[in-house]
């Protein structure tokens, strides 16, 4: 009797509500909106020069750092959008837990224009470099977290989203940005150059593992985070 009562109570407990169809589309649309606005706001970090025309040449040189930080952040947002888009392409369901984790991730996407502007204005200062690197580390880990959570809880179509090489590349990116933080306390610009190395990590890993046949994983999908 006791086991039957326990079984009945377990069945009576409400299960987490899973959303699909229009509800899932709303989560996806909101996410795309955040990515779009964040990418658009990046251009505001580039302040066009004003003043006499004969001073324009010198002032244009001052735009090099803001322009570099703009393209860097646009590439970062683009990369995260591609991985996020890939995840949503595999989703069959969403629920409140997934939506909440997704909101946390999107919050760090939305704030990216702020450290971008700081980096463009003060490229030789330690603080903007550390803040930017920390933001990228958090974003990478959060995307890996929500991807793993969705796969583990059966919210996706069941196909693997990351290969072993993909996971290694994700860890490599986190490692590079983590190493750049102490470097920023010595030579801030050198830390920024280290980030460029991270951009080539996926390409290098694919080339090194091409002979072993594991360069793209079992499904040819690149890393999620």
Beta strands, then each sheet from edge to edge (+ up, - down):
end
